[in-house]
Amino acid sequence: MIFKKNSLLNQSVRIFASDEGFYPIRFSLSGPDAEKFRLPEQNIVFVNSPNNITNDSSSVKFPYGCHKKQLGTCPGTQASIIVSSTSPFISFGPIFTTKGIVSVEGENLMKIPLSLLGLNLPHSTTTSLSDSCKENEAESFRVESLVKYRSLAKLFLEVVKNSLPSWLQISLGKQNLENNIHSPELKTRFFVGKQLRESGVGIALPVEKDMYYSLFTTNRLNITIQNDVDILPSSSLAIAVEVCGKLPANILLHPNIHENVNPINNISILNQIRKYGWFLNVSSVEISKAGKMKRPKKDGLWDGSEYFSVDASSDGTFAVESLARKDFTNSTFAKIRLDFEGTMLGDFQDLNQILNFP
């Protein structure tokens, strides 16, 4: 498409395809004013014959494949991490590639979606396994329906639901994907802790560098904290779930705030804290209902009268990356300000009750 001076900004394009299936659409911008415009997200176009179009969302379920590869082992327990696909893995140079629907499973037996449009795995970190496929047991599905009805997002949220405290609910927004496919909802990302931090998620949280995480990011979610509904209406949220270990799993939440004003700071609980003179800006959160968050040893801390140390432990339940500030007036002659920027870790007996004690 070519946009000339004084031409219409809304233009249409017609795409022809010789076969049914999905076709990725990528965009690029060129020209003297290209840097002034934002590049559209990658999109997907599905081509179907009229007889193969379905509008029944009730019958759309995420399919689990029988073609398997071992991607690694869980640190500590050495339990296998298995990747499954609905299509065979084909060796192609230094990678195994599949065009199927892909999921991953760790020692806690959670089946986490990885991709709706296939996956590449490096030979160097992949071990071949015997397929468990049997005749007449293949699930019937259409990729278009899985994308249209957000099956990957639904399954991922179902996986993390029981690992969240009762005051936090995350659900799908009401956006219609029929004519607007959101490319981040086509796959999740599989990281070790070091890679997770390098991606910008969990930088200041107690993430284990060798642990495996599945990361999902989208801006089409409804996040509710207590009675505050849809607190991030236009911002994306990154959700990372720990693949290994017993349930409930460790969960990391990192909102991507583009605006100068962080909408999280307007929720009721932070407004209550502000009444006591505290300013608190929350950047990211880690939750561990199982109390298995590792807390590092800290030396040389000062309590006002003497130095003390905090031993390393693995019983943390809640961590917040934040900026906090409070002014203290000691007398008419002195004012004291406390500024804190970092991570606060705690071990709460009941995570469901922590918002009741501001």
N, C-alpha and C positions, 0 to 999 in steps of 0.2 A: 504494500500500500504506500502510496506517495501522497504526502500532505504538502500542498502548495500554499502560498500566502493567500489568505482570505478563503481557503477551501473549507468545506465542512469537516468538523472534528470527528463526527460519527460516520464511519464507513464500514461496509460489509465485504466479506470475502466468501467465496464458494469453494468448498473442498470436495474433490472427487476421489473415490477409492475403488479399486478393482475387487477387493475382498472385504468380507466382514471382519470385525475385530476392533482393537483400540489403536489409536495413532497419537503419539506425543506431539504436542505443538510447542515449539520454543520460539521466543521472540528476540529480536535484536533491534537496536536503534542506530541510525547513522544520520549524518548531516551536521551542519554548523551549530544547530541548537539542540543536539541530542542530549547533552548533559543536563538540560533543563527539565527533562521529562523522566518519569519513573518507568522502568521496564516492567511490563506485565509478568505475572507469574506464569510458570509453565502450565499448560493446560492439556487436557486429554479429550480427543474426539472419538466417539464410538460410532461405528457404522454397522447397522443392522438391517435385515430385511423386515418388512412390516409384520411378518408372521412370528418373528422372534422377539418382539418387544413385550416386556412384562411390566405391570404396575402394581404387583402384589408384594408389599414389603414384608408381610407376615411369614412368607415362605423363604426369605433370604437369610441364610445362616452362614457363618464363616466356616469354610471347609478345611479339614485337617488332612494333610497329605501322608502318604505311606512311603515316600522316597526320602531317605534319611542320610544325614552326615553328622559326625561329631565335630563340634566347633571348638571345644576346649573342655576343661574340667574346672569345677568350683574350687577356689582356694581353700585350703584346710581339709576339706572332706574328700576332694578328688572325685566328686560325683560328676557324671558326664553331662555336658550341655549339648542337647540334640536339636538340630535344625531339620524340619520336615517340609516337604513340598508336594503339591498335587501333581507335579510333572517331574520326570527324571532329571538328575543332575548330569550334565554333559561336560566332559573334560575338554577345555579349550585353552591351549597354551598353559599359562601359569594359574589358571582359575578353573573352578567348577561353576557352570552357569545353569540356571533353571528358569523356565518361563512360567512356572506355576504360582499358586498361592502359598506363601511361606510363613511358617511359625517357628518359635523357639521354645524349648522346655528345659528347665533346670531341675535341681534336686527337690525343690518344693512342689514339683509337678504342675506348676502354673503353665498353661499354654498361652504364650504371648504372641500376637501377630507381628510379623516382620515386614511383609510386602504383599501387595495385591498384583504386582506386575513383574514378578520374577526377582532374581537375586544372583549376584556373583560372589563366590567365596574363594579366597586364595588357597592354593594347594598347600602352602607352607604351614597353615594353621588348621587344616581340615583333615579328618580321618574318615575313611569310607566305612559304611556300615551296610549290613544286609537289609534290603528293602523288605517291608512287611506287607506288601500289596497282595491282595487276593482277588480272584475273579468275581465280578458282579458286586463288589463292595465299594466301588468308586462313587463318591458323592457327586450329584449333578448340581452344577452352578453356572452362573453367567457372571463374568467379571464386571460387566456394566452394572448389573443389579447390586453387586457387592459394593461398588463405588458409589452408586447413586444413593443407596440407603445407608451409607457410612458404616458398613459392617466392621471395618478395622477399628474405627474410633469407638464404636459400641463395645467391641470385645475388650479393647484396652481399658476402658473405663470400668468394665465389669471386673477385670482382673484386679484393679487397684481399689475398688469400692470398699472391700472389707478390711483394708489396711488403713483407712482414714478414720479419724475420730468422728463422733456423731455430729459435732457442730460444723463440719465441713462436708458439703456435697458438691460433686462435679457431675454435670449432665450435659447432654448435647444441646446446643442451641437450636432454634427453630428455622435456621436458614435452609432454603430449598436448594439441593445440589443438582437438580435435574438438568439445569442449563448452565451451571457454574460449578465445575469440579475443582475442589481445593487440593492442589497437588501435595501438600504436606500430609494429607490424610490417606495417601496411597502407600505409605510405608512408615515404619519406625526405624530408629537407628540403634545399633548394638555396639556398646562401648565398654571398655574397661574404665575404672575410675579416673585414671590419668587422662584418657581421651575425653571423658565427660567434662572434666574441669577445663580442658583446652577448648571445648565447644562453648564455654561461657556459663555452664550450668554447674552449680555446686562448688564454685571457686573457693568460697570461704566456709563451706560446710564440711563436717567430718566424713568425707567420702574416702573409702578405702581404694587405694590406687590400683590394686590387683583384682578387685571385685568386678563382676559383670553387671551391666545395667542396660535396660531397654528404655529408650528416650522417644517420647511422642510430643509433637508440638503442633498446635492449631489455635486459631483465633475464633473458633466456632463453638465455644463452650459456655455454659452458664455456671458460674461459680457462686455458691451461697455460703456465707459464714454467719451462723446463727440466723438472725432475721434479715440480714442484708443480702438481697438477691441480685444476681447478675452484676457483680462488683467490677468485672473487667469487660465491659460490653464491646470495646473496640481494640483490645490488646490481646496478644497471643500469650498462651501459657505453655511452658515446657514442663512435662511430667516425666520423671525418671523413676523406674521401679527396679529394685534389686532382684536379679534373676535367681541367685543362690540363697541358701539359708531357709530356715523354717518360716512358715506363715504365722502372723501377718508380716508382710514384707516391708522393708524400709522404702519410704517414698520421698522424693525430692520435688519441690514445686518452685518454679522460677518464672515469674511474670516478666514479659518483655514490654517495658513501659517506654513509649516514645514521647509521651507528653511531658511538659515541664511539671505538671501536677500529677502525683501518683494517686490514682483513685483508691488504692488500698488504704491510704491514710484517712479516708473518710468513713471507714466502717465503725460501727457502734463501739466496739471494745476499745479501739484506739482513741475515740472521742472521750470515753470515760477516763482513760489513763491521762489524757490531756488536761482534764479537770484538776488533777493532782499536780499539775505543773510540769509534766513530762512530755517531751516531744519524741515520738518514735517513728522512724521511717523504715519499713520492712522491705528488704530486697529479695530474699528467698527463704525457704523453710524446708527443714527435713523432719520427717515424722517416723517414729519407730514404736508402734504399739507393743511390739514384742520386747522392747527394752534392750536392744542389741546394738545400739549406736556406740561406736568406739570414741572414747574421750581421751585425748592425749595427755601425757604428764606435763604439768606446768610447774616450774620452779620460780622462786624469787618474787612471789606475790606478797603484797603488803596490805595488812588489815587495819592500819592506823596505829598499831603499837608494836608489831613485830612481823618479820617475814615468815611465809609459810609456803608449802608445796601442795599440789593436788596430784595424787597418784593416777596413773592411767587406769581406765576401766572400760567395760563393755556393756554398761547398763543405762546409757542415755536413751531418753524417749523423745526429746524435742530440742531442735536447734533452730535459731533464727539469725540470719545475717542481717544486720540492721545498723542504723545510726540513731543514737539516743542523746538527748540533751535535757538538762534541768538546771535552773538557777536556784541557788540557795542564798537567802538573806540571813546572815548571822547577827548583824547589828546594823546600826545606822552608818557605821564606818567601813563595813566590809561586805563585799558580795562575792560569792563563789559560784562558778559555773562548772558543771560536769559535762564533758563532751566524750562520747564513746562511739567508736566506729569499729565494728568487728563482729564476732559471733558469740552469741549467748547460748549455752548448753544447759539442759536441765534433765533431771530424772523425776518424773511425776508418777505417782502411784496410779492415777486414773486420768489419762489424757482427755477423756470426755468431759472432765470437770474443770479444766484449767481456765477456761474463759469466765468462770463464775467467780474468779478471784483476781480482779484487776489490781 
